[in-house]
Amino acid sequence: MAFALAAAFGGLVSAAAATPVPVQSVVAYRWANVTVGGGGFAPGIVFSPVERGLAYLRTDMGGAYRWDAGLGRWLPLQDSEAVSSYMGVESIAADPVDPDIVYLAAGMATRLPAAIFRSADRGAHWTRVPVPFAMGGNEDGRGLGERLAIDPHRPATLLYGSRHDGMWRSDTSGATWRKIAAFPLPGLGKPDRPRQTHGGVSFIMFDPARPGHILAGSADPGAHHLFRSTDGGASWLAVAGGPAAALLPVKAAIGGDGILTITYCDAIGPNGITQGAVWRFDPTSGAWRDVTPPRAGDAQPGGYMGVAVSAQDPRVIAVATVNRYRPGDTVWRSADGGRSWSELRRRSTRDVSTSPFLDFAGKADFGHWIAGLAIDPFDADHAAYVTGATLYATTGFGRDGTMAWAPWTKGIEQTAVITLVSPTGGAPLVSGFGDIGGFRHDDLTTSPPRVHLNPFLTNTNTLDYAGSAPNVLVRSGNTHAPLVPGASLAWSDDGAVRWHPLAVPADGSGDTAPERSGNAAITVSADGGTFLVETTRPILTRDRGRSWTAVRGLPSRVRATADKADARRFYAIDFAAGRLVRSDDGGASFHPTASIGLPADLSGARASGREAANPLVAVPGRAGSLWLLIGQDLYRSTDFGERWVRATRDVAIRRYGLGRGAPGSAWPALYAIARIGGVDGVFRSIDGGAGWRRINDDAHQWGLRLRMISGDPRRFGRVYVASDGRGILYGDPQDGP
């Protein structure tokens, strides 16, 4: 399929100078998630204590969800949010009296905005109250909690345990907050250095049977880690006893008998934990009891974080390990208050047919980072636990024998997407994710059968497809290790169904070579015959890696773009010279173009980091047609980069992509993540960048945590948006193409 482009530059100049359509002009779109199913870390799950079938889930960068039993799916509750920081949920509290009321404590990191959210309609709408204490919904310690607690005897009273600034109180249903001066630990203050945080007040528990009785844990270093109030928080005393001071209380659950079960770690996690314990405390007698489950001789210790108590029988308790990498994390269940334990990993099965990507190596793992664990208060057989990749649930928690678990993720898309392409043939979408590699998406409504394998790379950092042979794709990526243990590059000739590793020769730079860390971008020619790799000294292969040739004239560490129709042409930006360079011999050598019309300073076109989208994009089906983002402005060329025209005015573009042109239009459809007229959003232009219309709305903003965008080259109007926390969103015009 070829795009029809205007032939004369004279007409382009006047179009570029046109006034953009006001942002109030909106094209109505239908938005949905590309289905993967879960995919990321959700540190906490909370069941409503007053209504069967009502539960909430908090994630570290994708907002909160509510389980709708009638619909049989999770509903995202913060897609209307425009503040990125509020998509990191630090704590969640379901009202103990009114099932319609729910609260969120939201704030991504110490130096970002934080707020308490209140909803009276189960999260359909929110009232937001900015607060002076910092949160860390996506920082270390995000599995602690719950930090936000509602007094069941006075539901207008809430307490919040902050990381850095002690304990806070509201007696106005979260509308106003004041610091509790009587709490013994005022907080350690905000850290001086970035990426550092504190545990602070790790959890707060109101005793539902005794008004005025409150217990709070502290995960900061100190002699005392548990504090108690018997007068509604007016005064506090440290509780003596319990484990050694080196262990920090991270989570707690209280039973109907008033006994507290507390999990401990030697760090706030989820990484860095090496030791842990489980203790029970009886506030009535003041007695402590160590109930830590037994450890097998070959098991790495790890810690304990997830904890739950049955509402039907307080002797039924469950705890979960965290950061136990050998043989992996697990859940323990006790029916006698911790005197004896049953380890569930060994007697569990997992059916991941709804999210088959979880079967990474022939067997779905029990999970890791089990920070959240809950037993349904209305059904003791129904339990759930979170992992770093999904949420598992069972309806056989109280039964003997084999226990069956399955992903409980319908509606949850909690992933960070790094890159994506929509090829001119084959599957409509191929993606690159953080942590789970990425997928070929044949059906946008069904979880793909597998991640990219051979090699499996934790993060896929670049993807490219051959414009005239779209079944040929290439990718690069890295693992969580500083150096990739094997190949960091791969190619496919069947549309990303199967992959083949691509090894490149050593260039003498050793461990600093970009392909060793997974930061070497790879580009494929239009016919699929040439792979060009951004090593320290750029190289190419025409025989799938059997032999390699040095590329002449291409600057080091500059990402190349292949023409999508002419296999002889590659392009790149030479930042030092301030102009475009082009290859006319299939990538063997590059030479400068005239670059007429481009600004002298091209530094604004430099992609920063491996996750940045390529600012130079070739139009499918049209040889020599290019678009380039410099700073916030788009430029276009139709003569192989010799001459350029500025295509946009008064449009601040962050990311952009191309799609099939509108019927009768001379241009490909342009899609952009941009700010126009003071409004941030997703926009579309069908006239070469002269006029723009917003295609998202206030209900679909996803925290504006948007990394990449692309149109579909085969379907006018279809757009794909890669988010950092809400997976891949795709949109279609409501009225059709």
N, C-alpha and C positions, 0 to 999 in steps of 0.2 A: 504494500500500500504506500503510495507516495503522497506527500503533502503538496498542495499547490501553493506556491509562494509568489508574491508580487515580483515582477521582473525589473522594474525601474526604481532606482534609488531616489529619484526626484519626488515621487509620491510618498516615500517613507519619511522624509524630513517633516513634511506638513503633518503627517499622522502623529509623529513623535511629539510635536509641539501642541497637540490638542489637549484640552482640559480634561482630566479624568472625570469619569462619571462619579457623582457624589456617592460616598460610602453608604448613604441611606438606601441606595438602589441595591436590592438584594435579590439574588436568584435563589429560590427556595430549593433546598437539597434534602434528600433523605440520607441520614448517616447511620452507619452500622460498623461493628467491629469485624475485621477478618478473624475468623474463629481459629484460635489455638487452644484455649482452655487453661486458665491459670497462668503458669509460667514464671511467676516471680515470688518474692518474699512477702508474705502477709503476716506480720508479727502477732496479731491478736484476733481471736474470735470470741464474741459475746452473745449468749442467748438472752432473750428477754425473760425475766423471771416471772412475768405476769401474763404472757400470752403464748400458747403453743404455736410452734411453727414460725416464730419470729426470731431472727438472728441477724447480727451485724458482723462485718469483717472490716478490719482496718489494714491498709497496705502502707508500705514505706515511701511510695512515690506515685501511686495511682489512685489516691483517694479512698473513700469508704464505699462499702456495698451493703445492701440489705437483701436478705433472703425473702422472696415473695412465694409463700407456699402455694398460693392459688395459681400463679403463673409457672411455678416449678423452676424458677431461675433466680439468680442474683441480679439485682438492679444497681448500677452505678449511681452514687448519690451526689457526686461533685462534678459532673461533666459541664455544668454551667459555670464552674469556677474559672476566673481569669487570672488569679494570683498563683504563680507557680508554687510558691512555698506551701500553700495550704493543701497541696496534694499529698504531702507527707503527714500522715495522721499519727500523732503521738499516743493518743488514748481515745477510748470510746466508752460511753456509759449509757445504758438503756435504763429509762426511768423505772423504779421499782413499784410504782403505783399506776401510772398511766402509760399504756403500751404505745401511744402515739408520740410520746416525747422521747427524744434521744439527743445526746450531746456528743460533740467531737472536740478534742484538743488538737489543733492542726498547726503545724509549723515544721518546715523541712530541716532547718539547721539553726545553729546558735545565732548567726548574724543575719538571719532572714526573718521576715514578719511572722508573728504568731497570733493566734486568735482562738477563742472558744466559740463554737457554733452550737446553736440550739434550734431544734426543729420540733414543731407540734404536729407534724403530719408524716412522721417516719422518714424524714430526710427528703421529702419532695421539695420543700422550701426551707431555707435557713435564715436565721438571724445571726449575724457575725459580730463579735465583740473583740476588737484588738486588745491584746493584753501586754503588760510591760515585761513579763517574764519570758525568757527564750525557751524554745522547744527544740527537739531533735528527731523528728519523725523519720529521717533517713540517715541518722548518725548511729555510731555505736551505742548500744543500750536501748535500741528501739524495741527490743522484745520484752523489756521490763514492764511491770504494771499489774493491774491497771492503775495509772496515776490519778485518773479522774474518777471521783466517787460521789454518789448521791446519798444523802441521809434518808433511809427508808421511812423514818418517823417524821421527818420534816423535809419533803422533797424539794422545797425551794432552796435548801442549803446544799451546796456543793463544796468539796475540797479538791484542791489540785496540788499534787506534789511536783514541784519543778526541779529541773536538773541543777540549776545554779543558784537559785534564789529562795530556798526554803519552801514553806507550805503557804498556800493561798486559800482564801475563803470567799464564797459568795452566798449571800442570803436572799438574793434577788433572781433566782433561777438563771444565774450566769450573766446577768446584765451588768453587774458591777463586781469588782474584786478588790480585796485588801489582803495584805500580808499578815499572817498570824505571828505576832511578835513573841507569843509565849512558846512557840515550837522551839525545842532546844537547838536545832541545827539551822542557822540562818542561810546556809548555802555557801559554797566556795567561790561564787562569783564567776563571771564568764572567763573562759580560758584566754590566755594572752596570745596563743598561737592558733592559726587556722587548723581545722580538722582535728582539734582536740575537744573533748567534752567531759562531762561528769555524769555519774549515775544519779546523784541527788536523791530525792524522795522517790523510792522505786515503786511503792504501792501504798494504797490507803484502803482499809477495810472497816466499814461500819458493821457492828454486830446487829443483825436483824432482830434478835430476840431481846436485846437490852438497850433501850434508848440512852443515848449519850456516850456509849462505849465505842471507842475508835482505836484501831491499831494501824501503825504506819511503819514501813521499812525504810532504811537508808542504805543506799549502795555506794556511799562515799566512805573513804578510809576513816577509821575511828574505833574507839573502844566499844561503842554501843551501836547496834544496828536495828533495834526494834524499840518503838516508843508507843506509849499508851495514854489515852485520855478517858476519863470516866465522867466528864462534865461537858460533853459536846464540843471539845476542842478548846475550852477556856484555859486549861492547864494540861501539861504533859509531863510524864516521867519516863526515864529510860527503863527498859525491862532487862533485868539481869538474867544470865544463863544463856543457853543455846550453844551453837558451835563456836569454834575459835574465831577471833576477830578478823582473821585473814579471809574468811568466807563472807560473801556479800549476799544479803537476801534480795532476790530478783523478782519473785512472784509469790503470790499467796492466794489461798482459797479458804473460805470459812464454811463449816458445816452447820447443819441444824442443831448440833450439840454445842455450838460455840467454839469448837476447837479449830485452831488455825493450822493449816498445812503449808509449810514454807519451803520453797526451793532455793538453793544456794549455789553460787559459782564464785570462782576466784577472780573473775573479771566480768565486766558488764556485757561482753559479747556483741554480736554472735560469734565473732572470731576471738581468738586469744584465750579461750577458756580451757583450762587443763584439769581442774579439780572441782568437785561439787559435793553436795549432800542434800538430804531431805530431813527436815525436823518438824515435829508437831509441838504446838504450844497450847496449853489449857489456861485461858485467862482466869478462870475461876480459882483454880488451885495454884497457879503459877508454875506448874510442872512442865518440863521439857522432856521430849523423848526423840532420840535419834532413830529414824525409820528408813535410813538410806537403803535402797535395794542392793542386793549382793552384786558383786562385780566378778565376771569371769576372769580367769587368770590372764588370758591373752587380750583382753579388751583394753583399749586406750581409755583412761578414766573419763575425760570430759567433765561436764557439769550437768546440772539439772535446772530446767527452766519451766516448761509447761507444767501446769498443775490444775487439777479439777477435783471436786467432791460431788457425789451424787446428792441431789435434793431429796431423793426418796430414802436413802440410807446413808448417814454420815460416816459409816464405817467403810463405804466404798470410795476409795480415792484412787487417783491416777496421777502419775508424774511422767515427764519426758526428759530424756537426755538432750544435751545440746553440745555441738562441736565435738562429738565422739566419732572420730573418723575411722576407727577400727573396732569392731566390724561395721560400724555405722550407728546412727542414732536409733533409739527405740522408745517405746512407751511401756511403762510398768503399771499393772493394775493390782490393787489389793482390796479384798473384801472384809478385812479385819483391822482396819485402821493402821495398816503399815507393818503389822507383825509378820506377815508373809506376803510374798509378791509373786505375780505371774508375769513373765516377760513376753510381750506380745509379738515382737519381731519374728520369733522362731515359730509361732503358730498362726501366722497371718498369710493371707493371699491378697493380691492386689489385681483388680481388673481395670486396666487402663485403656479399654477400647474406646472410650469417649475422648481421651487425650493420649493417643498412641505414641506420641513423641517421648513420653516418660519412659518408654522401654528403650533405653539407650544402648543396652548391650545384651539383649535377649532376655532380660529380666528386669522388671520395674523395681527400683530400690524402695525400701521402706521410707526413706526420706532423711533429710539433714536439717539442721537449724530448727528443731521443733520447739519454737518459743511459745506457741499458743496451743492450748489443749482445753477442750470443754466437753462436759457431759450435759446433754439436753435435760433441763430441769423437769420436763414433762414426760420424758421417756429415757429411762436409765440405760436402755439398750442402744440408744442413738448417741454416738460420740464422734468428735472430729478433732483433727490436729492439723496444724499448718507445717509446711516445710519451706525450703528455699525455692521450690519450684511449683508447688501446688497445695491444695487443701484436700485432705483425705477424710472420708466419713465411713462409718459402719453402722448397721442396725443390729449387730450382734454383740455389743460390747459386754453384756452381762452373761453371755453363754460360754459354756465350756467347749473345748475342741478348737477346730480351725475357725479363725475369725476373718471374714471377708471385708476388705476395704476397697473403695473406689473413689476416684476424683469427684469432689463435690464442687464443681467449678462452672456449671452452665451459667454463662453471663459474665464470668470474671475474665478479664483480659488485663493482666498485670505484668507487662513486659516492657523492656527498653529496646526499641528498634533502632538499629544503627544505619541501615541502608536498605534499599529496595530497588528493583527494576520491574518494569512492565514491558516484556519483549513484544516484538512485532509478530510472533508466532508462538505456539505452544501454550503453556499455562499462562493465565492472565497476569500472574504476579509471582516473583521470586524474591525472597526476603533475606536479610541478614540481621540477626538479633544479637543482643548482648546476653551472655550466660548460656543460652540454649542454641546458639549457632545460626539457625534460620531454616527456611523451608521452601519447597516448591508448593504453591497453592493452586491446585486444580479447581477446587471448589471453595469459594470464600466463606461458606457457611459450615464447613466441616473441618475438624482438626486434621492436619496433614498426617500421613502415616509414619513419617520419620523426619528427623533433622538431617541436615547435610552431614554426610559421613565420608570417610576415606579421602582426606582425614576429617575427623571431628575436631573443629576449632571452636572454642568456647564463644568467642566473638567473631562474627563476620564483619570485616571492616570495609571492604570494597567488593562490588559486584559489577560485572559488565556482560553484555550479550552482543553477539554479532548481528548487525542490523539487517543484513541480507540472508543470514543463516542463523535464525534466532534459537535453534536448538543447541548452538555452541555458546556456553557461558563459562566465565572464569570468576574466581573469587580469591580473596586473601583474608587472613584472620590470625588471631592469636589465642593463647590459652591464658589461664590465670597465673601461670609461671612467667617469670621475667623473660625467659627464652622458650620458644616453641621447640618441643623435643624432636619433632619430625618436620615434615613439610608444612609450610604456612601458606602454600598456594595450591590451587586445584583447578581442574577444568572438567567440563562435561560436554558430551556431544549428543545427549538425548534430552535436552531441556531441563537439566538439573535433577533428573531421576537418579542417575548414578554419577559419581564423581571419581576422578583419578588424581592422585597427588602429583604435584609438579615440583621437582627439586631443581634448584638453581646452583650454578657453580660458585664456590667461595670467591669473593672479590678481594680478599686480603684485609678486610676491615674487622674480621672476627666477630665477637659478640655484639659489636655495635652495628653490624649490618642490619638494615631494616627488615630483611626477610627473616632474620633470626628472632626478632621481637614481634613479628607479624605486622609490621607497619609498611610493608612494601606493596603499593598499589599495583594492580595488573589490569591491562587493557587488551581487548581483542579486536582485530580488524573486522571490517564489514563482512568479509567472506568467511570468517572464522579460521583463517589459515595462519595468522600471525598473533603471537602473544608477546606483548611488550611489558616488561617489569621494571618498576621504579626502584631498582637497587641503587646502591651508592654510585655505581657507574651503570647507567641504564643498559639493559640487554634485551634481546629478543630471540625467540625461537620460532621456526616455521615447521618443526617436526615434533611438536608436542613434548619438547624438553629433551630430546635425544642429543641435540646440539644447540649451542648458543652463540650469538654474535653481539659484539659491542655496538651500541647505537652511537652514531657520530652526530654532534651538534645539539644534542638534547641536554640541557643543564641537569645537574645532579638533584635528586629529590624533588623533581617536578612531575606532577601527574599528567599523563598524556590522555587525550581524548581521541577516539577513533571516529572518522567519518562514518556515518551509518549507511552510506550507499556506495562509496568509492573505497575499495579495499586498499588502494595505494596511499590514501591520505590519513595522516595522524596530525594532531595539533597539540600545542602546549604553550604556556605563558613563560617567557623568559623575563623574570622579574628584574634581573640586573640590567638588561638592555631596554626594558620597558616596551616590549613588543611581542607579538605572537610569532612563534616559529612553527613551521609546517614540514611534514615529510611527504614527498611525492613518489617515494620508492618503497612503499610498504613498511616504513619505519626504520629503514637502514640508516638514513641520514636526515637531518633537519636543517632548515635554512630559514632566515627571517623573512617574514612577509612585510609588505609596505605598512600595514597596520594603520592606515589612514583613518582618522576619526577617533582613535582611542586616546585617552588621556595619557600624559607622559608618565604619571605615577600609577602603576598597576598593582601596587601593594594591596589594595582593597580586594583584589581577586584571589589572593593567596588563601588557600584552605588551611585552617589551623587545626592540627591534630588529625588522628586517623578517622575520627567520626564525622568530619566535616564533609558536606556534599560537594561534588565537583562543580566549580563555578562556570566551567566551560562545557556546554552541551551541544551535541550535534542533532540535527533534525532527522528523524527516520525517513528514509525514502527520498531524500533530497540532497544530492551531492553538493558539498560546499556550503551548506546552510548551517550557520552557527549562532549560538546565543551565549553571551558572556555577562556575568554579574561582577561589577566592579563597585566596591563599596555597597551602596544601596540602589544602584542604577543598572538597568539592563541595556546592553548593546547587542546589535545583530549585524550579521554579515551574510551575504548570499553569494560571495565570490571567493570562497575558500580562505577567508580571513584577510584579504587584501584591503578592503574598505569596510568601515563600520559606521553605523548610525546609532545614536542614542535613542532608545525606544521608549523610555519612560520619563515622566516628569511628575514631581510631587508625589512620588510613590517610594516608600522606604522598604525595600525588599530584603528579607533575611535569607530565604530559600526559595527556589523556584523549580519548576519542571514543565515539561511539554506533554501535550496529548493530541489526539486526533482533532483536526480543525472542525469548526462548525460547518454545517452544510452551506455551501456557497461562499465560505470565507476563504480569503487568500492566505491565511496564516494558520499555523498550528495553534491550538488552544494553549494559553499560558496559565499556569496555576502558581500562586505565590503565597507564602507565609509572609505577611507584610503589615506595615502600619500605613494607613491612608486616612487622611483627614482626622488624625488623632485616635483612630480606632485600630486596634490590633486584631488580626483575624486571618482567615483564609479567603483569597480573592481569585477571580478568574478574568482573563481578558481574551476576547476572540477577534480582536482587530489589531494584532501586532503590538500590544502594549499601550495603545493610546487611551483606551477606556477600561476601567476595572469595576467589577461588581463583587460584592461580598457574597460568599457561598456558604459560610457557616453562619450561625446565629448565636444569640446569647445563651441558648440552652446547650450549645455544643462548642465548648471552648477548651475543655480538657486541661485546664491549668495553663493553657498556651505553652505547654511543654512539648513543642513540635520540632523535630529534627530534620525532616526531609519531606519532599512532596513530589509527586509525579502524576501526570495524566496517563491515560491508557491510549496507546497509539492505534487501537482498533475500535474504540468505542467513544464517540464524542460525549463529553460531559462527565465521564467516569474519572475520579481522582482518588489517589491513595495518599494518605498522610501517615508518616512514621512519627509516633509519639515516644516520649521518654516516660513510660509508666502506664499508659493506657493502650499499649499494643498498636496495631495498625488499624486506622479508621479508613473507611472508603465511603465515598458519596456519589450519588447520582441525582440529576435534576428531578424534582418531584413530578414535573409535567412531561418527563421523558426527553429524549435527545432532541 
